[in-house]
């Protein structure tokens, strides 16, 4: 980040994919978009920029229904409980959002109006879609109700999207397709007319967009985009036959609801409006999602959701004509637990709240950043967590506190200390920039600085103190609780104000 780029005030609208409300956040969730977006937002505010961070409960996912059925509870009750749990876990992890909304009537009105307008403008068309139908349950199998093997990469997957390769699928095209959780298939194909957005109609727009924004997309996203654009783009189903979700606001599609992934775009618009209004209720809320709003949209998501954000949502924005386009899509890969993906439905997980409550938010944030699955899957074990936090964070800090206990006459920084602090600042600025954002780099650079300071503390306490002042400033987005303590004890570098509690 250049000096003029860093100093010019910017306005960011930041989203993290709304979590499915079929459980609390596990550690895989926390290591993904929620921590990354929080660190990004804190960093931009530290630099004097305006930021709105929004997310909310994704109540209309079919996985809410499948989990509720397995637990023997009502889906609405499960979603309400999980929304409360998720909010509390985010709070305990020191992750603060400006708006965490759940689908209320205002939300549903905005979503219905969005798609009714697109239909009136002839942006949505009727297509005949084939769904597997399960006579035993009377249900069309889609999303979480369908299971099989991905026709693109051959991995086990559910309907609509493959979590492994990211490619969309039609439920009827899954290999060896069965009802999710069933040992044998007893389905029949049924044709249903649904509303779709023809993504191929916007090919030129997609190609131009990704030519402009290649610098802010991670390599895996660009590879996926190239794969998608190498063949005709699919129709994106805006509606499907189901009874859980928002009914289609268009005549002629009885028994259908809006595709939850289509719903998510105007849902995020609603969350953004809620955030802006909540920050200053006395002022009229500007349309922060408007194309000419002056905001830069930065979206954090798991790679498995790339199709929806990179094509479905972007295509809906093209069809609408007045929405802000994303300036950056920042993805993460999966965090695995002992070699397998975290899974709420299979009980293969570590609950984020349990680890944060036991070891503290900063320790968990530090480790999840240090081992973050930014570009490839990573693996978590509690042994590695405890060892890494102890050797790279707690022990160096203890050494530094001991060395500085009797150091009551601080000396001004010498040229070497100034150079070290400046290098640390510059690397942290690069790690926080949207073009080069990296939790790993922020955590690694902070760990390296701590190791250097601890190694020199006995002979150069002045360097130790100046280094901790720099860390109290530039590591604040990553380690908010710890850096507040360091700022109170040693001060900061003097860049702006000491970050207040978030």
C-alpha positions as CSV (number, residue, x, y, z in Angstrom):
1,X,0.0,0.0,0.0
2,X,1.5,3.3,-1.0
3,X,1.4,6.3,1.4
4,X,-1.2,8.3,-0.6
5,X,-3.3,5.2,-0.9
6,X,-3.2,4.6,2.8
7,X,-4.0,8.2,3.8
8,X,-6.8,8.8,1.3
9,X,-10.1,8.3,3.2
10,X,-12.0,5.3,1.8
11,X,-15.4,3.9,2.5
12,X,-15.9,0.1,2.7
13,X,-19.0,-2.1,2.8
14,X,-17.9,-5.5,4.1
15,X,-20.0,-8.7,4.1
16,X,-19.4,-12.1,5.5
17,X,-21.5,-14.9,4.2
18,X,-24.5,-15.3,6.5
19,X,-24.0,-18.5,8.6
20,X,-26.6,-21.3,8.3
21,X,-28.6,-21.3,11.5
22,X,-28.6,-25.1,12.0
23,X,-26.0,-24.9,14.8
24,X,-23.6,-22.6,16.6
25,X,-20.3,-21.6,14.9
26,X,-17.7,-24.2,14.9
27,X,-14.0,-23.5,14.6
28,X,-14.1,-24.0,10.8
29,X,-16.6,-21.2,10.6
30,X,-14.7,-18.9,12.8
31,X,-11.4,-19.4,10.9
32,X,-13.2,-18.4,7.7
33,X,-15.0,-15.2,6.7
34,X,-16.0,-14.0,10.1
35,X,-12.5,-13.6,11.6
36,X,-11.1,-12.3,8.4
37,X,-13.8,-9.7,7.9
38,X,-13.4,-8.5,11.5
39,X,-9.7,-8.1,11.2
40,X,-10.1,-6.3,7.9
41,X,-12.7,-3.9,9.3
42,X,-10.7,-3.1,12.4
43,X,-7.6,-2.4,10.2
44,X,-9.5,0.0,7.9
45,X,-10.9,1.9,10.9
46,X,-7.4,2.1,12.4
47,X,-6.3,3.8,9.2
48,X,-9.2,6.3,9.3
49,X,-11.5,4.7,6.8
50,X,-15.3,4.3,7.0
51,X,-16.5,0.7,7.3
52,X,-19.8,-1.1,7.6
53,X,-19.6,-4.8,8.4
54,X,-22.8,-6.8,7.9
55,X,-23.9,-10.4,8.1
56,X,-26.9,-12.3,9.6
57,X,-28.6,-15.6,10.1
58,X,-29.2,-17.6,7.0
59,X,-32.5,-19.1,8.2
60,X,-34.0,-20.3,5.0
61,X,-31.3,-22.9,4.1
62,X,-32.7,-26.4,3.7
63,X,-30.1,-27.6,6.2
64,X,-32.1,-25.9,8.9
65,X,-35.0,-28.2,8.0
66,X,-32.9,-31.4,7.8
67,X,-31.2,-30.6,11.1
68,X,-34.4,-29.7,12.8
69,X,-36.0,-33.0,11.6
70,X,-33.0,-34.9,13.0
71,X,-33.3,-33.2,16.3
72,X,-37.1,-33.4,16.5
73,X,-37.7,-29.7,16.8
74,X,-39.4,-27.0,14.7
75,X,-37.1,-25.3,12.1
76,X,-38.2,-21.8,13.3
77,X,-37.3,-22.7,16.9
78,X,-33.9,-24.1,15.8
79,X,-33.1,-21.0,13.7
80,X,-34.1,-18.6,16.5
81,X,-31.9,-20.5,19.0
82,X,-28.9,-20.7,16.7
83,X,-29.1,-17.0,15.8
84,X,-28.8,-16.2,19.5
85,X,-25.9,-18.7,19.9
86,X,-24.0,-17.3,16.8
87,X,-24.3,-13.7,18.1
88,X,-22.9,-14.7,21.5
89,X,-20.1,-16.7,20.0
90,X,-19.1,-13.8,17.7
91,X,-19.1,-11.5,20.8
92,X,-16.9,-13.9,22.8
93,X,-14.5,-14.1,19.9
94,X,-14.2,-10.2,19.8
95,X,-15.9,-10.2,16.4
96,X,-18.1,-7.1,16.1
97,X,-20.5,-6.5,13.2
98,X,-22.5,-3.4,12.5
99,X,-25.6,-5.4,11.6
100,X,-26.5,-9.0,12.3
101,X,-30.0,-9.4,11.0
102,X,-32.5,-12.2,10.8
103,X,-35.3,-12.6,8.3
104,X,-38.1,-10.4,9.7
105,X,-41.0,-8.9,7.7
106,X,-39.0,-5.9,6.5
107,X,-36.3,-8.3,5.2
108,X,-38.8,-10.4,3.4
109,X,-40.5,-7.4,1.9
110,X,-37.2,-6.2,0.5
111,X,-36.4,-9.6,-0.9
112,X,-39.9,-10.0,-2.5
113,X,-39.8,-6.5,-4.0
114,X,-36.3,-7.1,-5.5
115,X,-37.4,-10.2,-7.4
116,X,-40.8,-8.8,-8.4
117,X,-39.0,-5.8,-10.0
118,X,-36.6,-8.1,-11.9
119,X,-39.5,-10.1,-13.2
120,X,-41.4,-7.0,-14.3
121,X,-38.3,-5.9,-16.2
122,X,-38.1,-9.3,-18.0
123,X,-34.8,-10.2,-16.4
124,X,-36.1,-13.5,-15.1
125,X,-37.5,-16.2,-17.4
126,X,-39.4,-19.4,-17.1
127,X,-37.5,-22.6,-17.6
128,X,-38.4,-26.3,-17.2
129,X,-36.2,-27.9,-14.6
130,X,-36.0,-31.6,-13.7
131,X,-35.9,-32.5,-10.0
132,X,-35.7,-35.9,-8.4
133,X,-39.0,-36.5,-6.5
134,X,-39.3,-38.7,-3.4
135,X,-42.8,-40.2,-3.3
136,X,-42.3,-41.3,0.3
137,X,-41.8,-37.8,1.6
138,X,-43.7,-35.9,-1.1
139,X,-40.6,-33.7,-1.5
140,X,-38.6,-32.5,-4.5
141,X,-35.0,-33.3,-3.7
142,X,-32.7,-30.3,-3.8
143,X,-30.0,-28.6,-1.7
144,X,-29.7,-30.5,1.6
145,X,-32.3,-33.1,0.7
146,X,-30.2,-34.5,-2.2
147,X,-26.9,-36.3,-2.0
148,X,-24.7,-38.0,-4.5
149,X,-21.4,-37.4,-6.4
150,X,-20.4,-34.2,-8.2
151,X,-20.5,-34.7,-12.0
152,X,-17.6,-32.2,-12.3
153,X,-15.0,-33.5,-9.8
154,X,-16.6,-36.7,-8.6
155,X,-16.5,-35.8,-4.9
156,X,-19.4,-36.6,-2.6
157,X,-21.7,-33.6,-2.4
158,X,-25.3,-32.3,-1.9
159,X,-27.5,-30.7,-4.5
160,X,-27.0,-27.2,-6.0
161,X,-23.3,-26.8,-5.4
162,X,-20.2,-28.9,-4.9
163,X,-18.4,-27.8,-1.7
164,X,-15.1,-29.4,-3.1
165,X,-14.8,-27.9,-6.6
166,X,-17.4,-25.1,-6.3
167,X,-19.2,-26.0,-9.5
168,X,-23.0,-25.8,-9.6
169,X,-25.1,-28.8,-10.4
170,X,-28.7,-29.6,-11.0
171,X,-30.0,-32.1,-8.5
172,X,-31.0,-34.5,-11.2
173,X,-27.4,-34.6,-12.6
174,X,-25.8,-35.9,-9.4
175,X,-24.2,-39.3,-9.9
176,X,-25.8,-42.0,-7.9
177,X,-28.2,-39.5,-6.5
178,X,-30.2,-40.5,-3.4
179,X,-32.3,-38.7,-0.8
180,X,-29.9,-37.3,1.8
181,X,-29.5,-39.7,4.7
182,X,-31.2,-42.6,2.8
183,X,-29.4,-45.8,1.9
184,X,-31.4,-46.4,-1.3
185,X,-33.0,-44.2,-3.8
186,X,-36.7,-44.4,-4.6
187,X,-37.1,-41.3,-6.7
188,X,-38.6,-40.4,-9.9
189,X,-37.8,-37.4,-12.2
190,X,-40.4,-34.6,-12.3
191,X,-40.3,-31.6,-14.5
192,X,-41.2,-28.2,-12.8
193,X,-41.3,-24.7,-14.3
194,X,-39.1,-22.4,-12.3
195,X,-37.8,-18.8,-12.6
196,X,-34.2,-18.5,-13.7
197,X,-31.6,-15.8,-14.4
198,X,-29.9,-16.7,-17.7
199,X,-26.3,-16.0,-16.7
200,X,-25.0,-16.5,-20.3
201,X,-26.9,-13.3,-21.3
202,X,-24.3,-11.4,-19.2
203,X,-21.2,-13.1,-20.5
204,X,-19.6,-9.9,-21.8
205,X,-20.2,-8.2,-18.4
206,X,-18.6,-11.1,-16.5
207,X,-15.6,-11.2,-18.8
208,X,-15.1,-7.4,-18.5
209,X,-15.6,-7.5,-14.7
210,X,-12.9,-10.2,-14.1
211,X,-10.5,-8.5,-16.5
212,X,-10.8,-5.4,-14.3
213,X,-10.6,-7.1,-11.0
214,X,-8.1,-9.9,-11.4
215,X,-5.7,-8.2,-9.0
216,X,-8.2,-8.5,-6.0
217,X,-9.2,-12.1,-6.6
218,X,-7.4,-15.0,-5.1
219,X,-5.9,-17.6,-7.4
220,X,-8.5,-20.3,-6.7
221,X,-11.3,-17.9,-7.5
222,X,-9.7,-16.9,-10.8
223,X,-9.2,-20.5,-11.8
224,X,-12.8,-21.2,-11.1
225,X,-13.9,-18.2,-13.1
226,X,-11.8,-19.3,-16.0
227,X,-13.3,-22.8,-15.8
228,X,-16.9,-21.4,-15.8
229,X,-16.3,-19.0,-18.7
230,X,-14.7,-21.7,-20.8
231,X,-18.2,-23.1,-21.5
232,X,-21.7,-21.7,-21.7
233,X,-22.8,-20.3,-18.3
234,X,-25.8,-22.1,-16.7
235,X,-29.2,-20.7,-15.9
236,X,-29.3,-19.8,-12.2
237,X,-32.6,-21.0,-10.6
238,X,-34.2,-18.2,-8.7
239,X,-37.1,-20.3,-7.5
240,X,-37.6,-24.0,-6.7
241,X,-40.3,-26.3,-5.4
242,X,-40.1,-26.3,-1.6
243,X,-42.1,-25.1,1.5
244,X,-39.3,-23.5,3.5
245,X,-38.3,-20.0,2.5
246,X,-39.9,-16.9,1.1
247,X,-42.8,-17.6,-1.4
248,X,-42.1,-16.5,-5.0
249,X,-43.7,-13.0,-5.4
250,X,-44.8,-13.8,-9.0
251,X,-48.0,-15.5,-10.1
252,X,-47.7,-18.9,-11.8
253,X,-45.2,-20.6,-9.5
254,X,-47.4,-22.2,-6.8
255,X,-45.6,-24.3,-4.1
256,X,-42.3,-22.6,-4.8
257,X,-40.0,-20.4,-2.7
258,X,-37.1,-18.2,-3.7
259,X,-33.8,-20.0,-3.9
260,X,-32.1,-19.1,-0.6
261,X,-28.9,-18.2,-2.5
262,X,-30.8,-15.8,-4.7
263,X,-32.5,-14.4,-1.6
264,X,-29.1,-13.7,0.0
265,X,-28.2,-10.8,-2.3
266,X,-31.2,-8.5,-1.5
267,X,-30.9,-9.9,2.0
268,X,-27.4,-8.4,2.3
269,X,-28.7,-5.2,0.9
270,X,-31.2,-5.1,3.7
271,X,-28.4,-5.8,6.2
272,X,-26.3,-3.0,4.9
273,X,-29.2,-0.5,5.1
274,X,-29.8,-1.7,8.7
275,X,-26.2,-1.2,9.6
276,X,-26.1,2.3,8.2
277,X,-29.3,3.4,9.8
278,X,-28.2,1.9,13.1
279,X,-25.0,3.8,13.3
280,X,-26.7,7.2,13.2
281,X,-30.5,6.9,13.4
282,X,-30.9,10.7,13.3
283,X,-29.4,10.9,9.7
284,X,-31.1,9.6,6.6
285,X,-29.4,6.3,5.6
286,X,-27.7,6.6,2.2
287,X,-27.9,3.7,-0.1
288,X,-24.5,2.2,0.7
289,X,-25.3,-0.6,-1.8
290,X,-25.9,1.8,-4.7
291,X,-23.7,1.8,-7.7
292,X,-22.7,5.5,-7.2
293,X,-22.5,5.3,-3.4
294,X,-18.7,5.8,-3.2
295,X,-18.4,2.6,-1.2
296,X,-16.0,-0.3,-2.0
297,X,-17.7,-3.6,-1.5
298,X,-15.4,-6.3,-0.1
299,X,-17.0,-9.7,0.4
300,X,-15.5,-12.5,2.6
301,X,-16.7,-16.1,1.9
302,X,-15.7,-19.7,1.9
303,X,-14.5,-21.0,-1.4
304,X,-17.4,-23.4,-1.6
305,X,-19.7,-20.4,-2.1
306,X,-17.7,-18.9,-4.9
307,X,-20.3,-19.6,-7.6
308,X,-23.0,-17.7,-5.8
309,X,-20.9,-14.6,-5.2
310,X,-18.8,-14.7,-8.4
311,X,-21.7,-15.4,-10.8
312,X,-25.2,-15.7,-9.3
313,X,-25.0,-12.5,-7.2
314,X,-23.0,-10.6,-9.7
315,X,-25.4,-11.6,-12.4
316,X,-28.4,-10.5,-10.3
317,X,-26.6,-7.2,-9.8
318,X,-26.1,-6.8,-13.6
319,X,-29.8,-7.6,-14.1
320,X,-30.8,-5.0,-11.5
321,X,-28.5,-2.3,-13.0
322,X,-28.1,-0.1,-9.9
323,X,-26.1,-2.1,-7.4
324,X,-22.5,-1.7,-6.3
325,X,-20.1,-4.3,-7.7
326,X,-17.6,-6.1,-5.5
327,X,-14.2,-4.6,-5.4
328,X,-12.8,-7.8,-3.9
329,X,-13.9,-11.4,-3.2
330,X,-11.7,-12.7,-0.4
331,X,-12.1,-16.5,0.0
332,X,-10.9,-19.1,2.3
333,X,-10.5,-22.8,1.9
334,X,-11.7,-25.4,4.5
335,X,-10.2,-25.9,7.9
336,X,-10.1,-29.6,8.6
337,X,-10.2,-31.4,12.0
338,X,-7.9,-34.4,12.0
339,X,-7.9,-34.7,8.3
340,X,-11.7,-34.3,7.6
341,X,-13.9,-31.3,7.1
342,X,-15.7,-29.8,10.0
343,X,-19.4,-30.9,9.9
344,X,-22.2,-29.8,12.2
345,X,-24.5,-32.4,10.8
346,X,-22.0,-35.2,11.5
347,X,-20.8,-33.9,14.8
348,X,-17.2,-33.7,13.6
349,X,-16.2,-30.4,15.0
350,X,-14.8,-28.2,17.8
351,X,-17.2,-25.6,18.9
352,X,-15.7,-22.1,18.6
353,X,-17.3,-21.0,21.8
354,X,-15.8,-23.8,23.8
355,X,-12.2,-23.0,22.7
356,X,-12.6,-19.2,23.1
357,X,-14.1,-19.6,26.6
358,X,-11.3,-22.0,27.6
359,X,-8.3,-20.2,26.1
360,X,-9.4,-16.6,25.4
361,X,-10.3,-14.8,22.2
362,X,-6.8,-13.5,21.4
363,X,-5.2,-16.9,21.6
364,X,-7.8,-18.4,19.3
365,X,-7.7,-15.5,16.9
366,X,-3.9,-15.7,16.8
367,X,-3.7,-19.4,16.0
368,X,-6.5,-19.3,13.4
369,X,-4.8,-16.4,11.7
370,X,-1.4,-18.1,11.9
371,X,-2.7,-21.4,10.4
372,X,-5.4,-19.8,8.2
373,X,-6.6,-21.8,5.2
374,X,-6.3,-18.8,2.9
375,X,-5.1,-20.6,-0.3
376,X,-5.3,-24.3,0.6
377,X,-7.0,-26.5,3.3
378,X,-5.4,-26.4,6.8
379,X,-5.7,-28.9,9.7
380,X,-6.5,-28.1,13.3
381,X,-5.5,-30.0,16.4
382,X,-5.7,-28.8,20.0
383,X,-2.1,-29.9,20.6
384,X,-0.8,-27.7,17.7
385,X,-3.0,-24.9,19.0
386,X,-1.6,-25.0,22.5
387,X,2.0,-25.4,21.4
388,X,1.8,-22.6,18.8
389,X,0.2,-20.0,21.1
390,X,2.6,-20.9,23.9
391,X,5.8,-20.7,21.9
392,X,5.0,-17.9,19.5
393,X,2.8,-15.6,21.7
394,X,2.7,-16.2,25.4
395,X,6.4,-17.0,26.1
396,X,7.9,-14.1,24.1
397,X,5.4,-11.7,25.8
398,X,6.4,-13.1,29.3
399,X,10.1,-12.6,28.5
400,X,9.4,-9.0,27.3
401,X,7.4,-8.1,30.4
402,X,10.1,-9.5,32.7
403,X,12.8,-7.6,30.8
404,X,10.9,-4.3,31.0
405,X,9.7,-4.6,34.6
406,X,12.5,-2.4,35.9
407,X,12.9,-0.3,32.8
408,X,11.6,3.1,34.0
409,X,13.6,5.5,31.8
410,X,12.7,4.8,28.2
411,X,15.2,6.0,25.6
412,X,14.2,7.3,22.2
413,X,14.4,4.8,19.4
414,X,17.8,4.5,17.6
415,X,18.0,4.0,13.8
416,X,17.9,0.2,14.1
417,X,14.8,0.3,16.3
418,X,13.2,2.8,13.9
419,X,13.9,0.6,10.9
420,X,12.5,-2.5,12.6
421,X,9.3,-0.8,13.7
422,X,8.9,0.7,10.2
423,X,9.4,-2.6,8.5
424,X,6.8,-4.2,10.8
425,X,4.3,-1.4,10.1
426,X,4.8,-1.7,6.4
427,X,4.2,-5.5,6.3
428,X,1.1,-5.1,8.5
429,X,-0.3,-2.5,6.2
430,X,0.2,-4.8,3.2
431,X,-1.4,-7.7,5.1
432,X,-4.5,-5.5,5.8
433,X,-4.9,-4.0,2.3
434,X,-7.8,-5.4,0.3
435,X,-5.5,-6.1,-2.6
436,X,-3.1,-8.2,-0.6
437,X,-5.1,-9.1,2.5
438,X,-3.6,-12.0,4.5
439,X,-4.3,-13.1,8.0
440,X,-1.3,-15.4,7.8
441,X,1.0,-12.6,7.0
442,X,-0.3,-10.4,9.8
443,X,0.0,-13.2,12.4
444,X,3.4,-14.4,11.1
445,X,4.9,-10.9,11.0
446,X,3.6,-10.3,14.6
447,X,5.1,-13.6,15.8
448,X,8.4,-12.8,14.1
449,X,8.5,-9.3,15.7
450,X,7.8,-10.9,19.2
451,X,10.6,-13.4,18.7
452,X,13.1,-10.8,17.7
453,X,12.2,-8.5,20.6
454,X,12.3,-11.4,23.1
455,X,15.7,-12.5,21.8
456,X,17.1,-9.0,22.3
457,X,15.1,-7.9,25.4
458,X,17.9,-8.6,28.0
459,X,20.5,-6.4,26.1
460,X,18.2,-3.9,24.4
461,X,15.2,-3.0,26.5
462,X,14.6,0.2,24.5
463,X,14.1,-1.8,21.4
464,X,11.7,-4.1,23.3
465,X,9.6,-1.2,24.5
466,X,9.5,0.5,21.1
467,X,8.6,-2.8,19.4
468,X,5.7,-3.5,21.8
469,X,4.4,0.1,21.2
470,X,4.4,-0.7,17.5
471,X,2.7,-4.0,18.1
472,X,0.1,-2.3,20.3
473,X,-0.8,-0.2,17.3
474,X,-0.5,-2.4,14.3
475,X,-1.6,-5.8,15.7
476,X,-4.7,-4.2,17.2
477,X,-7.0,-5.5,14.4
478,X,-5.7,-9.0,14.9
479,X,-5.4,-9.2,18.8
480,X,-7.7,-6.5,20.1
481,X,-7.8,-7.5,23.8
482,X,-4.0,-8.1,24.1
483,X,-3.1,-4.9,22.3
484,X,-5.4,-2.8,24.6
485,X,-3.4,-4.2,27.5
486,X,-0.1,-3.4,25.8
487,X,-1.2,0.1,24.9
488,X,-2.1,0.8,28.6
489,X,1.2,-0.5,29.8
490,X,3.6,0.7,27.1
491,X,1.7,3.2,24.9
492,X,1.5,3.1,21.1
493,X,3.5,4.5,18.2
494,X,1.3,7.6,18.2
495,X,-0.6,6.7,15.0
496,X,-3.9,8.3,15.6
497,X,-5.7,7.3,18.8
498,X,-5.4,4.1,20.7
499,X,-8.1,1.9,19.3
500,X,-11.1,2.0,21.6
501,X,-13.0,-1.1,22.7
502,X,-15.0,-2.4,19.7
